[in-house]
């Protein structure tokens, strides 16, 4: 590697470093995408919510498995009742998972499910129906207040940043009571008795996020919703999320960070460019070699021009015929070329002509061989006849 190439590589490395630092120094916009994950500190994550659960419950654990994957091995094992919390935009449990979840609730578990849409077997078993109000006012702000004679907390709790306006339109009124409604008196928080346990259903999952935990008095609503659950251990779900936690690798982390991602792609592009340029420089030029000249053919042309200028067409005809006879003899495997019946029969078999036609052609050629004087037109006719006869040989 030459000094010039080393300087190019050094300059490219400095360029990548400078661009990475410039990209890293640019303020990153706030990520408002909802995840509801305890691992995300973004506004619509739930890391702060998960931390504050320890102030309300004696024990908080996290599960990353599906419900049917963590089913108990023994059906007759003693059941330890717990609180289970599911928060996501949309929750649709598989039929087997829904049956297991409802069975645990029947045996005493208290389950809080917060989602803008709850569907599948789980919703059908509870006779749930939900709807959304799509209007600019509901999309920007939303009011929630507790209701009932023994309401959990007083006051109105206001929510911004994409409150969907989701609410419950149908539920089992025989065993369900409405705990909270929105500004239009539509139910958004329900409590349903199910066997020995309870189900707390909420249509505003964004109320259980970091942003709304720190917004005005909204932490009171969150604490009030959690207060419906007994003081038992809590199992926080991380499987049914909008964006599940994936295995982290160095490359995944690099691609997830805009500065590192740009640096990575720029480095790859520069490496490929360097390889292409260097490969082109190192490749030896392929010389253009002229094909070797046919010296024998040049000699024949020279001699032919001499005979032509001399005007001795008869002698040139005899030499053409001699060359023709030797060429035909080699190509047809004749011992000797003579104008006799054996040669005629042999050449007739090789050319596909009949014997009379072959004999006539050979007789015409023999006439030129013994003629003392030949004109220019006759010499041209002889050349054409010799060429045509050669073409017939197979």
Secondary structure, DSSP 8 states (H G I E B T S, - for coil): --HHHHHHHHHHHHHHHHHHHHHHHS-----------TT--STTS-HHHHHHHTTTSS-EEEE-S-TGGG--S-TTS-----EEEEE-SEEEE-HHHHHHHHHHHHTT-EEEEE-SEEEEHHHHHTT-EEE----HHHHHEEEEEE-STT-S--S-EEEESS----EEEE--TTTEEEEEEETTS-EEEEEEEETTEEEEEES-GGGGSHHHHHSTTHHHHHHHHHHTS-SS-EEEE-SS-SS------HHHHHHHSHHHHHHHHHHHHHHHHHHHHHHHHHS-----------HHHHHHHHHHHHHHHHT-HHHHHHHHHHHHHHHHHHHHT-S---SSHHHHHHHHHHH---HHHHHHHHHHHHHHHH-S---HHHHHHHHHHHHHHHHH--
